[in-house]
């Protein structure tokens, strides 16, 4: 009979790879054979496609049909090839002309009735199609708005195979999907506000500094002191996401099928609260064909680890590399998968198993229990925490007082000003916050006077700081200076930054 070819795509990490879907229909025993390094769900497409074609009113003759998904070196998974396989078969049978799909990519899952169903990963697929110069991308109608987030490429949403065939034959008209890049974007509604928190002014100050400079934060305090409440309100003091950041986050959520089809662009900072039973694979991303994990879902937002010592030590240690490099690389026999992980780590913990230490009158834990509990957090992991702050028990007067408390919007304004200073400072560089400065940047932007140098020298000696923690103090001091609008780092800034490093020495003594 003939040969047909349609372009499709498969997700590899967070990128899409172009796949050629080839079909050959010839005389012989009526078989439907598929090749090309396929997963089980792709192989099952043979039954879905055959039935969908017949239920769309197209006669499927008893022919030998061979489908090849090329290149064969790339593992194919998912049900998004159904629609492209069906069209390639119709081309091979002479029902649809090959010219009608030139310069076109086709993505979609088929139901047995011929309906086209929503699939995950449309955004990275369309981005790759545009990069390769493809002018038209056919997607499920439910994915239309998501695909239309990418400008410069025509997105056609279809609801059924019959509808697509009619359009390709020129028998019906389909309008291209359109959506503004900020459609559905609204000013973030702060359902949880810092004004609701009683007391804990020192912790609020620490979180403001942490967000302003992109620093990692650890809160230590007894149960009920408000650590989790404060953490959940941190996204509300972040600056609004830029379009570029929104597209980065949306791309990750698209791969995992976590997109709202009506308002596909993710416009609010992610807040991933992870339970302490999480595995390494779930945290980092994994599987035979790896997919993004919790740290990638927190990209451009917050990763919150409550009850930090309850996490498996191996899980915490695997976070060390992503915290430094802002990405995670997973190696498999099929190649390397790189996932973004530029997040702010916020952790909370009790000072001991009962939560009352260091109040020895109330603490019921033995020294060995306390040591074992705190020992679950290693020094290398602590060195990656920029700010460590104590959240004491809230006093009754603070709980019932009528004093005016700052709102999240008020804090956010100061954070935005500090961020603007950093954007100007690092213009032309790949970094956008003080926390990401390397040694050269620290030497350039963290100049100290004689008094400041002596103060930091004394702290380095007395506290037994590591080189990494020394640099962390300088970065935090730089952020404090930015919040106060100071070009130079002053003694007061250094003292406050040292205070955020001294708390871990109080508990761990190392």
Long-range contacts (C-beta under 8 A, 24 or more apart in sequence): 1-25, 1-26, 1-27, 1-63, 1-92, 1-93, 1-94, 2-91, 2-92, 2-93, 2-94, 3-91, 3-92, 4-87, 4-88, 4-89, 4-90, 4-91, 4-92, 4-93, 4-96, 4-98, 5-88, 5-91, 5-98, 6-84, 6-85, 6-87, 6-88, 6-91, 6-101, 6-104, 6-106, 7-84, 7-101, 7-104, 7-105, 7-106, 7-129, 7-134, 8-69, 8-80, 8-81, 8-84, 8-105, 8-106, 8-107, 9-80, 9-105, 9-107, 9-125, 9-128, 9-129, 10-74, 10-75, 10-76, 10-77, 10-78, 10-80, 10-81, 11-78, 11-120, 11-121, 11-124, 11-125, 11-255, 12-74, 12-335, 12-337, 13-290, 13-337, 13-338, 13-339, 14-124, 14-251, 14-252, 14-255, 14-292, 14-296, 14-338, 14-339, 14-340, 15-124, 15-128, 16-121, 16-124, 16-125, 16-127, 16-128, 16-129, 17-74, 17-128, 18-105, 18-128, 18-129, 18-132, 19-69, 19-70, 19-71, 19-74, 19-76, 19-81, 20-69, 20-70, 20-71, 21-67, 21-68, 21-69, 21-81, 21-84, 21-85, 21-88, 21-106, 22-67, 22-68, 22-69, 22-70, 22-88, 23-65, 23-66, 23-67, 23-68, 23-85, 23-88, 23-89, 23-91, 23-92, 24-65, 24-66, 24-68, 24-92, 25-61, 25-63, 25-64, 25-65, 25-89, 25-92, 25-93, 26-63, 26-64, 26-66, 27-63, 27-64, 28-63, 28-64, 29-64, 30-62, 30-63, 30-64, 31-64, 31-65, 32-65, 32-67, 33-64, 33-65, 33-66, 33-67, 34-66, 34-67, 34-68, 34-69, 34-85, 35-66, 35-67, 35-68, 35-69, 35-72, 36-67, 36-68, 36-69, 36-70, 36-72, 36-76, 37-69, 37-72, 37-73, 37-74, 37-75, 37-76, 38-69, 38-76, 39-75, 39-76, 39-77, 39-78, 39-289, 41-77, 41-78, 41-79, 42-69, 42-76, 42-77, 42-78, 42-79, 42-81, 45-79, 45-81, 45-82, 45-85, 45-110, 48-79, 48-82, 48-109, 48-110, 48-111, 48-112, 49-82, 49-85, 49-86, 49-89, 49-110, 51-112, 52-82, 52-86, 52-110, 52-111, 52-112, 52-113, 52-114, 52-161, 53-86, 53-89, 53-90, 53-114, 53-161, 55-112, 55-113, 55-114, 56-114, 56-160, 56-161, 56-162, 56-165, 57-162, 58-90, 58-95, 58-165, 61-93, 63-93, 65-89, 65-92, 74-334, 75-289, 75-334, 77-289, 78-119, 78-120, 78-121, 79-109, 79-119, 80-107, 80-108, 80-109, 80-119, 80-120, 80-121, 80-125, 82-108, 82-109, 82-110, 83-107, 83-108, 83-109, 83-110, 83-116, 83-138, 83-158, 83-161, 83-164, 84-108, 86-110, 86-161, 87-164, 87-165, 87-168, 90-165, 95-165, 96-165, 96-168, 96-169, 97-168, 97-169, 100-168, 100-169, 101-168, 103-133, 103-134, 103-135, 103-136, 104-134, 104-135, 104-136, 104-137, 104-138, 105-129, 105-134, 105-136, 105-137, 105-138, 106-137, 106-138, 106-164, 107-137, 107-138, 107-139, 107-140, 107-143, 108-138, 108-139, 108-140, 108-158, 109-140, 110-161, 114-160, 114-161, 114-162, 115-159, 115-160, 115-161, 116-140, 116-141, 116-158, 116-159, 116-160, 116-161, 116-163, 116-164, 117-142, 118-142, 118-143, 118-261, 119-143, 120-254, 120-255, 120-256, 120-257, 120-259, 121-254, 121-255, 121-257, 122-146, 122-147, 122-254, 123-147, 123-149, 123-150, 123-247, 123-250, 123-251, 123-254, 123-259, 123-264, 124-251, 124-254, 124-255, 126-150, 126-153, 126-155, 127-251, 129-153, 138-164, 139-177, 142-261, 143-261, 144-177, 145-177, 145-179, 145-183, 145-261, 145-262, 145-263, 145-264, 146-250, 146-254, 146-259, 146-261, 146-264, 147-177, 148-176, 148-177, 148-178, 148-179, 149-179, 149-181, 149-247, 149-250, 149-264, 149-265, 151-181, 179-264, 181-243, 181-265, 182-243, 182-265, 182-267, 183-263, 183-265, 184-260, 184-262, 184-263, 184-264, 184-265, 184-267, 185-246, 185-265, 185-267, 186-267, 187-240, 188-236, 188-240, 188-267, 188-268, 190-233, 190-236, 190-407, 190-408, 190-409, 192-229, 192-232, 192-233, 192-236, 192-408, 193-233, 193-236, 193-407, 193-408, 194-230, 194-233, 194-236, 194-237, 194-405, 194-406, 194-407, 194-408, 194-411, 195-405, 195-406, 195-407, 195-408, 196-229, 196-233, 196-405, 197-226, 197-229, 197-230, 197-233, 197-405, 198-226, 198-394, 198-398, 198-399, 198-401, 198-405, 199-226, 199-394, 199-395, 199-398, 199-399, 200-225, 200-226, 200-230, 200-391, 200-392, 200-394, 202-389, 202-390, 203-227, 203-230, 203-389, 203-390, 203-391, 204-230, 204-406, 204-411, 206-387, 206-389, 206-500, 207-234, 207-237, 207-346, 208-237, 208-411, 208-414, 208-415, 208-483, 209-387, 209-476, 209-479, 209-480, 209-483, 209-500, 210-234, 210-344, 210-346, 210-386, 210-387, 211-237, 211-238, 211-344, 211-415, 212-414, 212-415, 212-418, 212-419, 212-479, 212-482, 212-483, 213-386, 213-418, 213-422, 213-433, 213-434, 213-435, 213-475, 213-476, 213-478, 213-479, 213-482, 214-344, 214-432, 214-433, 214-434, 214-435, 214-436, 215-344, 215-386, 215-387, 215-434, 215-435, 215-472, 215-475, 215-476, 215-479, 216-323, 216-344, 216-345, 216-346, 216-347, 216-384, 216-385, 216-386, 216-387, 216-435, 217-344, 217-345, 217-346, 217-347, 217-385, 217-386, 217-387, 217-388, 217-389, 218-308, 218-347, 218-348, 218-349, 218-382, 218-385, 218-387, 218-388, 218-389, 218-504, 219-346, 219-347, 219-348, 219-349, 219-389, 219-390, 219-391, 220-348, 220-349, 220-350, 220-351, 220-388, 220-389, 220-390, 220-391, 220-503, 220-507, 221-348, 221-350, 221-351, 221-390, 221-391, 221-392, 221-393, 222-350, 222-351, 222-355, 222-356, 222-392, 222-393, 223-350, 223-355, 224-393, 224-394, 225-391, 225-392, 225-393, 225-394, 226-391, 226-394, 227-306, 227-348, 227-391, 228-306, 228-348, 230-391, 231-273, 231-302, 231-304, 231-306, 231-346, 231-348, 232-271, 232-273, 232-304, 233-408, 234-271, 234-302, 234-344, 234-346, 235-268, 235-269, 235-270, 235-271, 235-301, 235-302, 236-408, 236-412, 237-408, 237-411, 237-412, 237-415, 238-269, 238-301, 238-412, 238-415, 239-412, 239-415, 239-416, 239-419, 241-266, 241-267, 241-268, 241-269, 241-300, 245-300, 248-299, 248-300, 248-340, 249-299, 249-300, 249-301, 252-292, 252-296, 252-297, 252-299, 252-339, 252-340, 253-297, 255-291, 255-292, 256-291, 256-292, 256-297, 269-300, 269-301, 269-302, 270-297, 270-298, 270-299, 270-300, 270-301, 270-302, 270-343, 271-298, 271-301, 271-302, 271-304, 272-297, 272-298, 272-301, 272-302, 272-303, 272-304, 272-343, 273-304, 273-306, 274-303, 274-304, 274-305, 276-305, 276-306, 276-307, 276-310, 276-311, 276-312, 278-311, 278-315, 279-312, 279-315, 280-312, 280-314, 280-315, 280-318, 283-315, 283-318, 283-319, 284-318, 284-322, 284-328, 284-330, 284-339, 285-328, 285-330, 285-337, 285-339, 286-330, 288-332, 289-332, 289-334, 290-330, 290-332, 290-337, 290-339, 292-339, 293-328, 293-339, 295-319, 295-322, 295-328, 295-339, 295-341, 295-343, 296-328, 296-339, 296-340, 296-341, 298-341, 298-343, 299-340, 299-341, 299-342, 299-343, 300-342, 300-343, 301-343, 301-344, 302-343, 302-344, 302-346, 303-343, 303-344, 303-345, 303-346, 304-346, 304-347, 304-348, 305-345, 305-346, 305-347, 305-348, 306-347, 306-348, 307-348, 307-349, 307-350, 308-347, 308-348, 308-349, 308-377, 309-349, 309-350, 309-373, 309-374, 309-376, 309-377, 311-376, 313-376, 313-378, 316-376, 316-377, 316-378, 316-381, 317-378, 317-380, 317-381, 319-345, 319-381, 319-384, 320-380, 320-381, 320-384, 323-384, 324-384, 326-436, 345-384, 345-385, 347-385, 348-391, 349-377, 351-507, 358-506, 374-507, 374-508, 377-508, 379-466, 379-508, 379-510, 382-504, 382-508, 383-466, 383-468, 383-469, 383-472, 384-468, 385-504, 386-435, 386-472, 386-475, 386-476, 386-500, 387-476, 387-500, 388-500, 388-501, 388-503, 388-504, 389-500, 389-503, 390-503, 414-483, 415-483, 417-483, 417-485, 418-479, 418-482, 418-483, 421-482, 421-485, 422-482, 434-475, 434-476, 434-478, 434-479, 434-482, 435-475, 435-479, 437-475, 437-478, 439-471, 442-471, 442-474, 442-475, 445-478, 446-474, 446-475, 446-477, 446-478, 446-489, 447-488, 447-489, 448-489, 448-494, 449-488, 451-491, 452-489, 452-490, 452-491, 452-494, 455-491, 455-494, 455-495, 455-498, 456-494, 456-498, 459-494, 459-498, 459-501, 463-498, 463-501, 463-502, 463-505, 464-505, 464-510, 465-501, 469-501, 472-501, 473-497, 473-498, 473-501, 476-500
